[in-house]
Amino acid sequence: MILRGLATLILAALFTLNLILPNSSFSHRGPENKVRADRPSQLAIGRALPPLELIGFDGRTYSREDLRGHRVLLTFERSVDW
Amino acid sequence: MNRLRLYRFLMGTLGVAVLVFGIGLVVSFFLYHRPNSVPSIPTGPVGHYFVGFTGCALMGWAGGLIGAARDPLASRSVGTMTAFVLALMAVIRMLAWYVGDYYIWLGDLPRTEASAFLLISLALVWLRPTVAESRGDRTATGSGSAE
């Protein structure tokens, strides 16, 4: 009976944690609009690209000014060791 | 007695569901290896290797669940381990939701699944028969091997 009560307590705690997870202070996850509101983006259609420096495979450093006037396709992906 | 019947029903239903899901994973592994196939699960060869493995493991687990539904005393530990594994699966889903890598793909589904798994786990904890109850049932029904 003691073990059963202990298991119930643990499961109830996990269930409660699962319920309050979206509203907890340590969690920034939630509906996508909430995530976007939490982290306002500098990128938007029609707005200028924010200043950046990218190191190419050729070792050169490319800045926003280097890319000006060229058609550029930027893609983002998570690195393997992230 | 009603509690024991409910336990058996839950284990049996869970067993059938796990069996169907396991078969589905094994089938998707074989379908993936057809020429020019489009994977039903968005993963590659290594992922499908584990999908096939998981499907086989689920089929084995389903056998244990169905066996426990048929004879709760002989398979009491299956209920205990199933409750533990369901809680573990819930924790994994909560972590997956929290990390956010799966959010684009699954949305809030991991949290919903976690709630369901925790409720089933809780039900198993309280419905799982004691040794005395199971022995009483076996005597009443006359089923099971002699001890």
gemmi code that builds the backbone of each chain (N, CA, C; Angstrom):
import gemmi

chains = {
    "A": [
        ("MET", (0.828, -1.214, 0.000), (0.000, 0.000, 0.000), (0.861, 1.263, 0.000)),
        ("ILE", (2.007, 1.178, 0.719), (2.919, 2.333, 0.770), (3.501, 2.607, -0.618)),
        ("LEU", (3.925, 1.538, -1.276), (4.495, 1.695, -2.614), (3.459, 2.227, -3.597)),
        ("ARG", (2.237, 1.724, -3.439), (1.153, 2.176, -4.315), (0.890, 3.668, -4.124)),
        ("GLY", (0.893, 4.100, -2.854), (0.717, 5.530, -2.554), (1.858, 6.374, -3.089)),
        ("LEU", (3.073, 5.838, -2.967), (4.253, 6.559, -3.463), (4.194, 6.702, -4.987)),
        ("ALA", (3.813, 5.608, -5.634), (3.688, 5.650, -7.103), (2.617, 6.657, -7.514)),
        ("THR", (1.534, 6.690, -6.768), (0.462, 7.643, -7.067), (0.941, 9.082, -6.928)),
        ("LEU", (1.707, 9.337, -5.865), (2.242, 10.684, -5.661), (3.133, 11.109, -6.822)),
        ("ILE", (4.025, 10.207, -7.231), (4.952, 10.517, -8.334), (4.173, 10.773, -9.625)),
        ("LEU", (3.202, 9.895, -9.902), (2.421, 10.051, -11.142), (1.597, 11.333, -11.110)),
        ("ALA", (1.025, 11.641, -9.938), (0.243, 12.878, -9.821), (1.132, 14.101, -10.008)),
        ("ALA", (2.356, 14.035, -9.476), (3.294, 15.154, -9.636), (3.657, 15.338, -11.111)),
        ("LEU", (3.904, 14.224, -11.786), (4.225, 14.312, -13.221), (3.042, 14.858, -14.015)),
        ("PHE", (1.844, 14.404, -13.657), (0.644, 14.858, -14.355), (0.462, 16.372, -14.161)),
        ("THR", (0.668, 16.824, -12.940), (0.549, 18.261, -12.654), (1.597, 19.052, -13.425)),
        ("LEU", (2.826, 18.537, -13.419), (3.901, 19.212, -14.158), (3.551, 19.319, -15.637)),
        ("ASN", (2.978, 18.231, -16.171), (2.599, 18.235, -17.586), (1.515, 19.275, -17.868)),
        ("LEU", (0.627, 19.459, -16.900), (-0.458, 20.431, -17.091), (0.046, 21.876, -17.036)),
        ("ILE", (0.969, 22.142, -16.101), (1.411, 23.531, -15.912), (2.599, 23.884, -16.800)),
        ("LEU", (3.088, 22.896, -17.547), (4.303, 23.114, -18.353), (4.219, 24.337, -19.274)),
        ("PRO", (3.124, 24.517, -20.025), (3.102, 25.662, -20.949), (3.123, 27.017, -20.242)),
        ("ASN", (2.631, 27.063, -19.004), (2.536, 28.344, -18.295), (3.651, 28.549, -17.272)),
        ("SER", (4.570, 27.578, -17.205), (5.625, 27.683, -16.200), (6.675, 28.695, -16.636)),
        ("SER", (7.355, 29.279, -15.623), (8.330, 30.322, -15.924), (9.562, 29.768, -16.623)),
        ("PHE", (9.890, 28.485, -16.375), (11.090, 27.916, -16.983), (10.842, 27.370, -18.377)),
        ("SER", (9.628, 27.498, -18.849), (9.323, 26.981, -20.180), (8.906, 28.120, -21.099)),
        ("HIS", (9.577, 28.215, -22.224), (9.204, 29.238, -23.194), (8.391, 28.635, -24.335)),
        ("ARG", (8.127, 27.320, -24.232), (7.362, 26.698, -25.298), (5.886, 27.022, -25.118)),
        ("GLY", (5.115, 26.849, -26.128), (3.685, 27.106, -26.063), (3.162, 27.292, -27.467)),
        ("PRO", (1.994, 27.863, -27.604), (1.478, 28.125, -28.942), (2.473, 28.961, -29.753)),
        ("GLU", (2.496, 28.725, -31.046), (3.515, 29.351, -31.883), (3.447, 30.879, -31.820)),
        ("ASN", (2.224, 31.428, -31.724), (2.132, 32.895, -31.656), (2.734, 33.438, -30.364)),
        ("LYS", (2.640, 32.621, -29.284), (3.230, 33.037, -28.027), (4.765, 33.005, -28.133)),
        ("VAL", (5.281, 31.960, -28.794), (6.726, 31.855, -28.981), (7.227, 33.044, -29.800)),
        ("ARG", (6.525, 33.365, -30.841), (6.930, 34.505, -31.683), (6.874, 35.815, -30.896)),
        ("ALA", (5.879, 35.932, -30.030), (5.766, 37.153, -29.234), (6.916, 37.255, -28.234)),
        ("ASP", (7.330, 36.065, -27.726), (8.439, 36.058, -26.770), (9.750, 36.455, -27.429)),
        ("ARG", (9.909, 36.074, -28.660), (11.166, 36.317, -29.342), (10.906, 37.086, -30.648)),
        ("PRO", (10.749, 38.398, -30.565), (10.475, 39.166, -31.780), (11.629, 39.060, -32.772)),
        ("SER", (11.286, 38.812, -34.003), (12.301, 38.621, -35.028), (12.660, 39.940, -35.694)),
        ("GLN", (13.931, 40.065, -36.070), (14.359, 41.240, -36.832), (14.100, 41.035, -38.309)),
        ("LEU", (13.795, 39.786, -38.665), (13.598, 39.477, -40.076), (12.122, 39.590, -40.433)),
        ("ALA", (11.869, 40.294, -41.501), (10.508, 40.374, -42.004), (10.582, 40.720, -43.484)),
        ("ILE", (9.558, 40.325, -44.210), (9.528, 40.620, -45.638), (9.503, 42.124, -45.839)),
        ("GLY", (10.411, 42.619, -46.667), (10.469, 44.042, -46.953), (11.423, 44.810, -46.063)),
        ("ARG", (11.887, 44.179, -45.010), (12.835, 44.853, -44.122), (14.263, 44.483, -44.514)),
        ("ALA", (15.213, 45.386, -44.157), (16.616, 45.135, -44.483), (17.164, 43.996, -43.635)),
        ("LEU", (18.099, 43.264, -44.236), (18.761, 42.184, -43.509), (19.575, 42.778, -42.361)),
        ("PRO", (19.489, 42.246, -41.175), (20.307, 42.781, -40.080), (21.792, 42.540, -40.345)),
        ("PRO", (22.662, 43.352, -39.756), (24.105, 43.163, -39.975), (24.531, 41.751, -39.580)),
        ("LEU", (25.346, 41.146, -40.450), (25.811, 39.791, -40.129), (27.157, 39.541, -40.800)),
        ("GLU", (27.871, 38.589, -40.285), (29.123, 38.146, -40.881), (29.101, 36.634, -40.949)),
        ("LEU", (29.347, 36.108, -42.153), (29.314, 34.667, -42.351), (30.652, 34.214, -42.914)),
        ("ILE", (31.166, 33.113, -42.403), (32.436, 32.572, -42.905), (32.117, 31.499, -43.945)),
        ("GLY", (32.583, 31.690, -45.168), (32.308, 30.760, -46.253), (33.231, 29.560, -46.211)),
        ("PHE", (32.908, 28.578, -47.048), (33.767, 27.392, -47.120), (35.156, 27.735, -47.649)),
        ("ASP", (35.257, 28.867, -48.357), (36.564, 29.284, -48.867), (37.368, 30.046, -47.810)),
        ("GLY", (36.837, 30.193, -46.617), (37.569, 30.852, -45.534), (37.344, 32.352, -45.470)),
        ("ARG", (36.726, 32.903, -46.516), (36.479, 34.346, -46.504), (35.293, 34.696, -45.612)),
        ("THR", (35.318, 35.920, -45.116), (34.207, 36.404, -44.301), (33.319, 37.293, -45.165)),
        ("TYR", (32.061, 36.990, -45.190), (31.101, 37.736, -45.998), (30.214, 38.558, -45.070)),
        ("SER", (30.103, 39.834, -45.363), (29.229, 40.699, -44.567), (27.986, 41.036, -45.383)),
        ("ARG", (27.079, 41.747, -44.754), (25.847, 42.134, -45.440), (26.164, 43.011, -46.648)),
        ("GLU", (27.184, 43.842, -46.522), (27.543, 44.747, -47.621), (28.086, 43.967, -48.818)),
        ("ASP", (28.777, 42.854, -48.549), (29.296, 42.025, -49.647), (28.169, 41.406, -50.463)),
        ("LEU", (27.034, 41.160, -49.778), (25.924, 40.484, -50.437), (25.002, 41.456, -51.158)),
        ("ARG", (25.173, 42.751, -50.905), (24.271, 43.738, -51.468), (24.335, 43.718, -52.995)),
        ("GLY", (23.180, 43.712, -53.627), (23.121, 43.718, -55.088), (23.116, 42.330, -55.701)),
        ("HIS", (23.321, 41.313, -54.883), (23.308, 39.927, -55.389), (22.048, 39.217, -54.911)),
        ("ARG", (21.635, 38.248, -55.711), (20.535, 37.389, -55.248), (21.138, 36.365, -54.275)),
        ("VAL", (20.585, 36.308, -53.086), (21.150, 35.467, -52.024), (20.070, 34.539, -51.483)),
        ("LEU", (20.441, 33.295, -51.349), (19.533, 32.345, -50.702), (20.167, 31.940, -49.373)),
        ("LEU", (19.511, 32.296, -48.292), (19.994, 31.928, -46.963), (19.183, 30.739, -46.458)),
        ("THR", (19.875, 29.704, -46.051), (19.177, 28.570, -45.431), (19.785, 28.340, -44.050)),
        ("PHE", (18.972, 27.854, -43.137), (19.428, 27.609, -41.757), (19.148, 26.155, -41.400)),
        ("GLU", (20.094, 25.544, -40.764), (19.861, 24.193, -40.268), (20.638, 23.983, -38.979)),
        ("ARG", (20.150, 23.034, -38.207), (20.810, 22.757, -36.926), (22.089, 21.974, -37.183)),
        ("SER", (23.185, 22.378, -36.538), (24.433, 21.652, -36.736), (24.378, 20.314, -36.003)),
        ("VAL", (25.260, 19.417, -36.399), (25.223, 18.065, -35.857), (25.508, 18.064, -34.355)),
        ("ASP", (26.407, 18.943, -33.919), (26.805, 18.917, -32.516), (26.038, 19.935, -31.681)),
        ("TRP", (24.883, 20.362, -32.165), (24.105, 21.345, -31.416), (23.564, 20.766, -30.134)),
    ],
    "B": [
        ("MET", (-13.561, -8.010, -7.437), (-13.699, -8.786, -8.685), (-13.863, -7.850, -9.877)),
        ("ASN", (-14.689, -6.833, -9.680), (-14.886, -5.882, -10.769), (-13.599, -5.169, -11.119)),
        ("ARG", (-12.805, -4.870, -10.073), (-11.530, -4.196, -10.290), (-10.601, -5.092, -11.104)),
        ("LEU", (-10.614, -6.373, -10.794), (-9.754, -7.321, -11.509), (-10.190, -7.445, -12.967)),
        ("ARG", (-11.482, -7.459, -13.179), (-11.973, -7.534, -14.561), (-11.586, -6.286, -15.350)),
        ("LEU", (-11.672, -5.145, -14.658), (-11.286, -3.886, -15.298), (-9.797, -3.893, -15.646)),
        ("TYR", (-9.015, -4.443, -14.727), (-7.567, -4.553, -14.962), (-7.292, -5.432, -16.176)),
        ("ARG", (-7.972, -6.555, -16.229), (-7.783, -7.462, -17.365), (-8.206, -6.802, -18.675)),
        ("PHE", (-9.319, -6.088, -18.611), (-9.803, -5.392, -19.815), (-8.784, -4.346, -20.265)),
        ("LEU", (-8.253, -3.603, -19.281), (-7.272, -2.558, -19.614), (-6.014, -3.174, -20.212)),
        ("MET", (-5.505, -4.228, -19.604), (-4.291, -4.878, -20.102), (-4.534, -5.476, -21.487)),
        ("GLY", (-5.697, -6.083, -21.664), (-6.003, -6.683, -22.963), (-6.117, -5.631, -24.053)),
        ("THR", (-6.832, -4.545, -23.745), (-6.999, -3.464, -24.717), (-5.651, -2.839, -25.062)),
        ("LEU", (-4.859, -2.608, -24.009), (-3.523, -2.042, -24.207), (-2.666, -2.997, -25.047)),
        ("GLY", (-2.789, -4.281, -24.765), (-2.019, -5.285, -25.505), (-2.365, -5.287, -26.983)),
        ("VAL", (-3.654, -5.234, -27.285), (-4.080, -5.233, -28.686), (-3.596, -3.949, -29.384)),
        ("ALA", (-3.722, -2.814, -28.676), (-3.289, -1.536, -29.261), (-1.784, -1.550, -29.537)),
        ("VAL", (-1.019, -2.055, -28.583), (0.437, -2.120, -28.752), (0.794, -3.084, -29.885)),
        ("LEU", (0.048, -4.192, -29.968), (0.297, -5.170, -31.034), (0.059, -4.546, -32.413)),
        ("VAL", (-1.055, -3.840, -32.542), (-1.377, -3.195, -33.826), (-0.308, -2.159, -34.185)),
        ("PHE", (0.104, -1.381, -33.195), (1.120, -0.356, -33.445), (2.460, -1.000, -33.832)),
        ("GLY", (2.795, -2.079, -33.140), (4.041, -2.786, -33.456), (4.033, -3.346, -34.864)),
        ("ILE", (2.911, -3.960, -35.236), (2.787, -4.500, -36.594), (2.911, -3.367, -37.608)),
        ("GLY", (2.291, -2.225, -37.289), (2.365, -1.065, -38.185), (3.801, -0.605, -38.407)),
        ("LEU", (4.588, -0.593, -37.344), (5.985, -0.168, -37.468), (6.788, -1.164, -38.305)),
        ("VAL", (6.554, -2.447, -38.080), (7.281, -3.460, -38.856), (6.891, -3.368, -40.334)),
        ("VAL", (5.598, -3.185, -40.589), (5.127, -3.050, -41.976), (5.750, -1.818, -42.632)),
        ("SER", (5.812, -0.718, -41.891), (6.385, 0.507, -42.471), (7.874, 0.317, -42.762)),
        ("PHE", (8.555, -0.512, -41.959), (9.962, -0.825, -42.229), (10.100, -1.545, -43.569)),
        ("PHE", (9.222, -2.542, -43.800), (9.309, -3.284, -45.062), (8.877, -2.416, -46.247)),
        ("LEU", (7.844, -1.600, -46.046), (7.376, -0.743, -47.145), (8.443, 0.266, -47.549)),
        ("TYR", (9.217, 0.719, -46.561), (10.265, 1.711, -46.838), (11.306, 1.163, -47.807)),
        ("HIS", (11.517, -0.158, -47.792), (12.580, -0.745, -48.602), (12.129, -1.144, -49.995)),
        ("ARG", (10.905, -0.755, -50.347), (10.504, -0.914, -51.749), (11.232, 0.140, -52.579)),
        ("PRO", (11.525, -0.142, -53.840), (12.175, 0.871, -54.684), (11.314, 2.126, -54.806)),
        ("ASN", (11.937, 3.281, -54.721), (11.279, 4.584, -54.876), (10.131, 4.805, -53.889)),
        ("SER", (10.228, 4.208, -52.741), (9.142, 4.365, -51.772), (9.242, 5.712, -51.076)),
        ("VAL", (8.109, 6.210, -50.654), (8.057, 7.426, -49.838), (7.839, 6.981, -48.393)),
        ("PRO", (8.752, 7.301, -47.489), (8.619, 6.787, -46.109), (7.378, 7.334, -45.415)),
        ("SER", (6.642, 6.444, -44.767), (5.461, 6.874, -44.007), (5.877, 7.558, -42.711)),
        ("ILE", (7.069, 7.242, -42.237), (7.622, 7.904, -41.050), (8.804, 8.741, -41.532)),
        ("PRO", (8.817, 10.049, -41.240), (9.859, 10.913, -41.808), (11.227, 10.672, -41.192)),
        ("THR", (11.859, 9.576, -41.610), (13.215, 9.283, -41.163), (13.917, 8.458, -42.242)),
        ("GLY", (15.216, 8.267, -42.086), (16.006, 7.595, -43.106), (16.255, 6.136, -42.793)),
        ("PRO", (17.295, 5.547, -43.435), (17.567, 4.116, -43.255), (17.878, 3.757, -41.805)),
        ("VAL", (18.701, 4.575, -41.142), (19.042, 4.269, -39.746), (17.791, 4.350, -38.871)),
        ("GLY", (16.979, 5.389, -39.106), (15.741, 5.533, -38.345), (14.825, 4.340, -38.559)),
        ("HIS", (14.725, 3.878, -39.807), (13.843, 2.745, -40.080), (14.390, 1.442, -39.493)),
        ("TYR", (15.708, 1.364, -39.366), (16.306, 0.212, -38.680), (15.749, 0.118, -37.260)),
        ("PHE", (15.705, 1.264, -36.594), (15.185, 1.281, -35.224), (13.659, 1.188, -35.203)),
        ("VAL", (13.018, 1.678, -36.251), (11.557, 1.538, -36.338), (11.186, 0.051, -36.385)),
        ("GLY", (11.912, -0.701, -37.222), (11.654, -2.143, -37.315), (11.934, -2.846, -36.001)),
        ("PHE", (13.044, -2.467, -35.372), (13.398, -3.058, -34.080), (12.323, -2.753, -33.035)),
        ("THR", (11.879, -1.491, -33.003), (10.862, -1.087, -32.035), (9.546, -1.829, -32.275)),
        ("GLY", (9.201, -2.002, -33.551), (7.977, -2.730, -33.876), (8.013, -4.150, -33.336)),
        ("CYS", (9.168, -4.820, -33.510), (9.302, -6.190, -32.986), (9.201, -6.199, -31.465)),
        ("ALA", (9.862, -5.224, -30.819), (9.826, -5.154, -29.352), (8.404, -4.912, -28.865)),
        ("LEU", (7.661, -4.058, -29.578), (6.276, -3.776, -29.186), (5.412, -5.027, -29.301)),
        ("MET", (5.660, -5.816, -30.353), (4.887, -7.052, -30.502), (5.163, -7.997, -29.336)),
        ("GLY", (6.417, -8.041, -28.894), (6.750, -8.865, -27.728), (6.078, -8.351, -26.463)),
        ("TRP", (6.095, -7.037, -26.294), (5.439, -6.412, -25.131), (3.939, -6.718, -25.166)),
        ("ALA", (3.353, -6.636, -26.360), (1.914, -6.903, -26.496), (1.594, -8.330, -26.053)),
        ("GLY", (2.491, -9.268, -26.393), (2.274, -10.649, -25.957), (2.225, -10.745, -24.439)),
        ("GLY", (3.133, -10.006, -23.788), (3.148, -9.994, -22.324), (1.883, -9.388, -21.751)),
        ("LEU", (1.411, -8.304, -22.356), (0.192, -7.638, -21.875), (-1.029, -8.549, -22.021)),
        ("ILE", (-1.127, -9.190, -23.168), (-2.276, -10.074, -23.398), (-2.193, -11.287, -22.464)),
        ("GLY", (-0.963, -11.765, -22.248), (-0.791, -12.867, -21.291), (-1.197, -12.455, -19.894)),
        ("ALA", (-0.846, -11.211, -19.514), (-1.227, -10.713, -18.180), (-2.730, -10.545, -18.064)),
        ("ALA", (-3.378, -10.194, -19.170), (-4.838, -10.069, -19.153), (-5.490, -11.440, -18.968)),
        ("ARG", (-4.857, -12.457, -19.538), (-5.427, -13.811, -19.431), (-5.185, -14.417, -18.053)),
        ("ASP", (-4.001, -14.137, -17.493), (-3.651, -14.729, -16.201), (-2.878, -13.706, -15.366)),
        ("PRO", (-3.564, -12.852, -14.634), (-2.900, -11.757, -13.916), (-1.862, -12.231, -12.900)),
        ("LEU", (-2.096, -13.360, -12.220), (-1.162, -13.781, -11.175), (0.171, -14.212, -11.776)),
        ("ALA", (0.109, -14.947, -12.880), (1.349, -15.438, -13.486), (2.163, -14.306, -14.097)),
        ("SER", (1.546, -13.164, -14.348), (2.250, -12.066, -15.029), (2.058, -10.754, -14.268)),
        ("ARG", (2.124, -10.807, -12.952), (1.882, -9.580, -12.177), (2.932, -8.509, -12.470)),
        ("SER", (4.166, -8.952, -12.695), (5.248, -7.981, -12.925), (5.057, -7.223, -14.240)),
        ("VAL", (4.290, -7.814, -15.172), (4.036, -7.109, -16.438), (3.257, -5.817, -16.176)),
        ("GLY", (2.293, -5.884, -15.271), (1.523, -4.683, -14.920), (2.394, -3.623, -14.274)),
        ("THR", (3.278, -4.068, -13.388), (4.173, -3.124, -12.709), (5.095, -2.447, -13.713)),
        ("MET", (5.731, -3.257, -14.545), (6.680, -2.698, -15.506), (5.976, -1.838, -16.548)),
        ("THR", (4.743, -2.230, -16.915), (3.993, -1.432, -17.887), (3.657, -0.067, -17.312)),
        ("ALA", (3.273, -0.035, -16.038), (2.987, 1.258, -15.386), (4.248, 2.118, -15.353)),
        ("PHE", (5.383, 1.501, -15.035), (6.642, 2.245, -14.986), (7.039, 2.760, -16.365)),
        ("VAL", (6.918, 1.893, -17.364), (7.332, 2.281, -18.725), (6.411, 3.374, -19.277)),
        ("LEU", (5.125, 3.295, -18.962), (4.203, 4.343, -19.423), (4.577, 5.691, -18.803)),
        ("ALA", (4.947, 5.684, -17.519), (5.380, 6.931, -16.871), (6.665, 7.444, -17.520)),
        ("LEU", (7.561, 6.525, -17.842), (8.819, 6.920, -18.497), (8.544, 7.512, -19.882)),
        ("MET", (7.622, 6.882, -20.610), (7.252, 7.407, -21.933), (6.642, 8.804, -21.805)),
        ("ALA", (5.889, 9.022, -20.734), (5.299, 10.350, -20.506), (6.393, 11.385, -20.248)),
        ("VAL", (7.398, 11.009, -19.443), (8.503, 11.933, -19.158), (9.256, 12.272, -20.448)),
        ("ILE", (9.479, 11.256, -21.285), (10.168, 11.480, -22.558), (9.378, 12.450, -23.437)),
        ("ARG", (8.065, 12.290, -23.461), (7.231, 13.194, -24.270), (7.238, 14.611, -23.713)),
        ("MET", (7.212, 14.721, -22.395), (7.255, 16.061, -21.792), (8.572, 16.749, -22.122)),
        ("LEU", (9.650, 15.981, -22.064), (10.961, 16.556, -22.390), (11.020, 16.940, -23.873)),
        ("ALA", (10.452, 16.079, -24.718), (10.439, 16.371, -26.156), (9.667, 17.654, -26.435)),
        ("TRP", (8.548, 17.821, -25.759), (7.762, 19.049, -25.932), (8.555, 20.248, -25.433)),
        ("TYR", (9.246, 20.085, -24.287), (9.968, 21.191, -23.663), (11.151, 21.626, -24.529)),
        ("VAL", (11.887, 20.662, -25.062), (13.055, 20.981, -25.880), (12.622, 21.731, -27.138)),
        ("GLY", (11.534, 21.324, -27.727), (10.984, 22.086, -28.836), (11.352, 21.593, -30.213)),
        ("ASP", (12.275, 20.618, -30.304), (12.664, 20.133, -31.624), (11.519, 19.452, -32.364)),
        ("TYR", (10.568, 18.920, -31.583), (9.472, 18.177, -32.193), (8.223, 19.043, -32.345)),
        ("TYR", (8.288, 20.311, -31.894), (7.085, 21.130, -31.817), (6.497, 21.407, -33.197)),
        ("ILE", (7.380, 21.703, -34.158), (6.909, 21.992, -35.507), (6.178, 20.786, -36.087)),
        ("TRP", (6.689, 19.609, -35.793), (6.133, 18.373, -36.352), (4.873, 17.932, -35.610)),
        ("LEU", (4.912, 17.995, -34.274), (3.855, 17.377, -33.477), (2.981, 18.365, -32.713)),
        ("GLY", (3.419, 19.611, -32.590), (2.641, 20.574, -31.819), (2.554, 20.156, -30.353)),
        ("ASP", (1.347, 20.205, -29.808), (1.143, 19.864, -28.398), (0.813, 18.388, -28.182)),
        ("LEU", (0.878, 17.596, -29.253), (0.524, 16.173, -29.137), (1.332, 15.437, -28.070)),
        ("PRO", (2.665, 15.680, -27.942), (3.411, 14.967, -26.891), (2.850, 15.171, -25.498)),
        ("ARG", (2.355, 16.369, -25.199), (1.794, 16.619, -23.867), (0.474, 15.872, -23.691)),
        ("THR", (-0.326, 15.828, -24.742), (-1.582, 15.090, -24.670), (-1.318, 13.602, -24.451)),
        ("GLU", (-0.335, 13.079, -25.196), (0.015, 11.667, -25.032), (0.556, 11.404, -23.630)),
        ("ALA", (1.360, 12.348, -23.127), (1.919, 12.179, -21.781), (0.805, 12.094, -20.743)),
        ("SER", (-0.218, 12.944, -20.883), (-1.344, 12.895, -19.943), (-2.047, 11.545, -20.003)),
        ("ALA", (-2.270, 11.061, -21.223), (-2.954, 9.776, -21.388), (-2.132, 8.646, -20.776)),
        ("PHE", (-0.834, 8.640, -21.035), (0.023, 7.581, -20.493), (0.045, 7.611, -18.963)),
        ("LEU", (0.087, 8.825, -18.397), (0.118, 8.927, -16.933), (-1.192, 8.433, -16.319)),
        ("LEU", (-2.304, 8.736, -16.974), (-3.595, 8.266, -16.466), (-3.694, 6.745, -16.539)),
        ("ILE", (-3.231, 6.169, -17.654), (-3.264, 4.705, -17.781), (-2.341, 4.076, -16.736)),
        ("SER", (-1.177, 4.710, -16.541), (-0.230, 4.204, -15.548), (-0.850, 4.224, -14.151)),
        ("LEU", (-1.520, 5.322, -13.843), (-2.181, 5.443, -12.542), (-3.274, 4.379, -12.388)),
        ("ALA", (-4.005, 4.155, -13.473), (-5.052, 3.131, -13.435), (-4.439, 1.761, -13.179)),
        ("LEU", (-3.311, 1.472, -13.806), (-2.668, 0.171, -13.606), (-2.182, 0.016, -12.167)),
        ("VAL", (-1.661, 1.118, -11.610), (-1.171, 1.064, -10.224), (-2.302, 0.674, -9.272)),
        ("TRP", (-3.491, 1.221, -9.506), (-4.587, 0.982, -8.571), (-5.431, -0.231, -8.935)),
        ("LEU", (-5.431, -0.614, -10.195), (-6.251, -1.768, -10.586), (-5.477, -3.075, -10.482)),
        ("ARG", (-4.160, -2.977, -10.475), (-3.346, -4.194, -10.447), (-3.728, -5.023, -9.220)),
        ("PRO", (-4.038, -6.288, -9.436), (-4.534, -7.102, -8.319), (-3.430, -7.441, -7.326)),
        ("THR", (-3.834, -7.588, -6.085), (-2.888, -8.102, -5.103), (-2.759, -9.610, -5.327)),
        ("VAL", (-1.766, -10.190, -4.697), (-1.579, -11.635, -4.850), (-2.822, -12.380, -4.355)),
        ("ALA", (-3.365, -11.923, -3.234), (-4.532, -12.600, -2.657), (-5.725, -12.538, -3.611)),
        ("GLU", (-5.929, -11.353, -4.181), (-7.054, -11.205, -5.127), (-6.877, -12.130, -6.321)),
        ("SER", (-5.681, -12.160, -6.851), (-5.440, -12.997, -8.025), (-5.634, -14.463, -7.683)),
        ("ARG", (-5.166, -14.886, -6.534), (-5.322, -16.291, -6.137), (-6.795, -16.631, -5.985)),
        ("GLY", (-7.540, -15.660, -5.414), (-8.965, -15.877, -5.251), (-9.662, -16.025, -6.577)),
        ("ASP", (-9.255, -15.203, -7.517), (-9.847, -15.266, -8.849), (-9.517, -16.579, -9.527)),
        ("ARG", (-8.243, -17.014, -9.366), (-7.827, -18.267, -10.015), (-8.592, -19.457, -9.428)),
        ("THR", (-8.821, -19.391, -8.102), (-9.561, -20.478, -7.477), (-11.005, -20.488, -7.975)),
        ("ALA", (-11.542, -19.259, -8.079), (-12.941, -19.149, -8.487), (-13.139, -19.598, -9.927)),
        ("THR", (-12.211, -19.195, -10.793), (-12.390, -19.512, -12.209), (-11.798, -20.861, -12.570)),
        ("GLY", (-10.855, -21.346, -11.712), (-10.225, -22.630, -12.007), (-9.217, -22.559, -13.101)),
        ("SER", (-8.808, -21.377, -13.472), (-7.841, -21.236, -14.564), (-6.428, -21.183, -14.008)),
        ("GLY", (-5.445, -21.373, -14.856), (-4.041, -21.249, -14.467), (-3.479, -22.588, -14.043)),
        ("SER", (-2.133, -22.632, -13.971), (-1.472, -23.882, -13.640), (-1.439, -24.076, -12.131)),
        ("ALA", (-1.228, -25.304, -11.718), (-1.162, -25.596, -10.284), (0.135, -25.068, -9.704)),
        ("GLU", (0.094, -24.597, -8.451), (1.287, -24.043, -7.813), (1.755, -24.980, -6.711)),
    ],
}
model = gemmi.Model(1)
for chain_id, residues in chains.items():
    chain = gemmi.Chain(chain_id)
    for i, (resn, *xyz) in enumerate(residues, 1):
        res = gemmi.Residue()
        res.name, res.seqid = resn, gemmi.SeqId(i, " ")
        for name, pos in zip(("N", "CA", "C"), xyz):
            atom = gemmi.Atom()
            atom.name, atom.element = name, gemmi.Element(name[0])
            atom.pos, atom.b_iso = gemmi.Position(*pos), 0.0
            res.add_atom(atom)
        chain.add_residue(res)
    model.add_chain(chain)
structure = gemmi.Structure()
structure.add_model(model)
structure.setup_entities()
